[in-house]
Amino acid sequence: MIADQCVYVCCDPTSSSPTIVTVHIDNITLCTQTNTEPSQLKGELAFKVMDLEELTQILGMKVQHNSSDGSIQLSQVNYITCILESVGISNCNPIATPIDPNIKLMPLTDSDPHIGNTKFQHDYLSGLEKLMYPAVTTHSDLIYAI
């Protein structure tokens, strides 16, 4: 097996068919070309495995399979929507360009009601922290918005 942190790939020498195994905490995801390969691999593991059938979501990403062309599409829309809901801005208006490049950002003034508001500060920082994952990994356009 070839390993890259928590992603393992092994190839069946008889069929050249790759099996991809991802491990995240206590979740294992098997990606194979046939339905017999997962059963065979699960039988070789030293622990009991619960089969949840076809993968539809992993690490906050929606997984869509297209059986006609064999493609897989990943989407973080659900993850980002949950973040927006958790910080109370799910009704914000999306725009094509997140920020006007000519805008000069200024610090809050001492009279701003958000100064000293610990709940606002916690919610704001929590939202930033949650949005950093998709901003760094797949949605670099979020960097301008946050």
C-alpha positions as CSV (number, residue, x, y, z in Angstrom):
1,M,0.0,0.0,0.0
2,I,1.1,3.6,-0.7
3,A,0.3,5.9,2.2
4,D,-0.3,9.7,2.3
5,Q,-1.2,10.6,5.8
6,C,-4.7,9.1,6.1
7,V,-5.3,8.0,2.4
8,Y,-4.1,4.6,1.4
9,V,-4.1,3.1,-2.1
10,C,-3.6,-0.5,-3.0
11,C,-3.9,-2.1,-6.4
12,D,-5.1,-5.6,-7.1
13,P,-2.3,-7.2,-9.2
14,T,-4.7,-9.3,-11.2
15,S,-7.0,-6.6,-12.3
16,S,-5.0,-3.4,-11.8
17,S,-8.1,-2.0,-10.1
18,P,-7.1,0.5,-7.4
19,T,-8.8,0.5,-4.0
20,I,-8.6,3.8,-2.1
21,V,-9.1,3.8,1.7
22,T,-9.4,7.0,3.7
23,V,-9.3,7.1,7.4
24,H,-10.6,10.0,9.5
25,I,-10.8,9.4,13.3
26,D,-13.2,6.4,13.4
27,N,-14.6,6.6,9.9
28,I,-13.2,4.6,7.0
29,T,-14.2,5.3,3.4
30,L,-13.6,2.7,0.7
31,C,-13.5,3.7,-2.9
32,T,-13.5,0.8,-5.4
33,Q,-14.5,0.0,-8.9
34,T,-16.5,-3.1,-8.1
35,N,-18.9,-4.1,-5.4
36,T,-17.0,-7.2,-4.4
37,E,-13.8,-5.4,-3.4
38,P,-15.2,-3.7,-0.3
39,S,-16.5,-7.0,1.0
40,Q,-13.1,-8.6,0.5
41,L,-11.2,-5.8,2.2
42,K,-13.6,-5.6,5.1
43,G,-13.1,-9.3,5.7
44,E,-9.4,-8.7,6.0
45,L,-9.7,-6.0,8.7
46,A,-9.0,-6.9,12.3
47,F,-12.1,-5.0,13.6
48,K,-15.8,-4.9,12.9
49,V,-17.0,-2.6,10.2
50,M,-20.5,-1.1,9.8
51,D,-21.4,-0.6,6.2
52,L,-23.4,2.6,5.5
53,E,-23.7,1.9,1.8
54,E,-22.9,4.5,-0.8
55,L,-21.1,7.6,0.4
56,T,-23.2,10.8,0.3
57,Q,-21.4,13.0,2.7
58,I,-17.9,13.2,4.2
59,L,-16.2,15.8,6.4
60,G,-19.0,18.3,5.6
61,M,-18.8,17.8,1.9
62,K,-21.7,16.5,-0.2
63,V,-20.6,13.6,-2.5
64,Q,-22.5,13.0,-5.8
65,H,-21.9,10.0,-8.0
66,N,-22.6,10.0,-11.7
67,S,-22.8,6.4,-12.7
68,S,-23.1,7.1,-16.4
69,D,-19.6,8.7,-16.7
70,G,-18.1,7.4,-13.5
71,S,-17.4,10.8,-12.1
72,I,-17.7,12.0,-8.5
73,Q,-18.5,15.6,-7.6
74,L,-17.7,17.1,-4.2
75,S,-19.5,20.2,-2.9
76,Q,-19.1,22.2,0.3
77,V,-22.3,24.1,0.0
78,N,-24.0,22.3,2.9
79,Y,-20.9,22.9,5.1
80,I,-20.7,26.6,4.3
81,T,-24.5,27.0,4.7
82,C,-24.3,25.5,8.2
83,I,-21.5,27.9,9.1
84,L,-23.5,30.9,7.9
85,E,-26.6,29.7,9.9
86,S,-24.4,29.1,13.1
87,V,-23.2,32.7,13.0
88,G,-26.6,34.2,12.1
89,I,-25.9,35.4,8.6
90,S,-27.6,32.7,6.5
91,N,-29.8,35.4,4.8
92,C,-26.8,37.3,3.4
93,N,-26.8,38.2,-0.3
94,P,-24.2,36.4,-2.5
95,I,-22.5,38.5,-5.1
96,A,-20.0,37.7,-7.9
97,T,-17.2,39.8,-6.6
98,P,-17.0,39.6,-2.8
99,I,-15.4,43.0,-2.2
100,D,-14.8,46.1,-4.1
101,P,-10.9,46.4,-4.5
102,N,-11.2,50.2,-4.0
103,I,-12.8,50.0,-0.6
104,K,-10.6,51.2,2.3
105,L,-11.3,49.2,5.4
106,M,-11.2,51.1,8.7
107,P,-11.1,49.8,12.3
108,L,-14.2,50.2,14.4
109,T,-14.6,53.4,16.3
110,D,-14.8,53.5,20.1
111,S,-18.5,54.4,19.9
112,D,-19.3,51.3,17.8
113,P,-21.7,49.0,19.8
114,H,-19.7,45.9,18.8
115,I,-16.7,47.2,20.9
116,G,-16.7,45.3,24.2
117,N,-19.5,43.0,23.1
118,T,-18.0,39.6,24.0
119,K,-20.9,37.6,22.4
120,F,-20.3,39.4,19.1
121,Q,-16.6,38.9,19.3
122,H,-17.0,35.2,20.1
123,D,-19.5,34.7,17.2
124,Y,-17.4,36.7,14.8
125,L,-14.1,34.8,15.6
126,S,-15.9,31.5,15.6
127,G,-17.3,32.2,12.1
128,L,-13.9,33.2,10.9
129,E,-12.4,30.0,12.2
130,K,-15.0,27.9,10.6
131,L,-14.7,29.6,7.3
132,M,-10.9,29.2,7.2
133,Y,-11.1,25.5,6.3
134,P,-13.1,25.9,3.0
135,A,-11.3,29.2,2.3
136,V,-7.9,27.6,2.4
137,T,-8.8,24.2,0.8
138,T,-11.4,24.8,-1.9
139,H,-12.9,28.2,-1.9
140,S,-10.1,30.8,-2.0
141,D,-12.8,33.4,-3.0
142,L,-14.0,33.3,0.6
143,I,-10.7,34.9,1.7
144,Y,-11.9,38.3,0.4
145,A,-15.2,38.0,2.1
146,I,-13.7,37.1,5.5
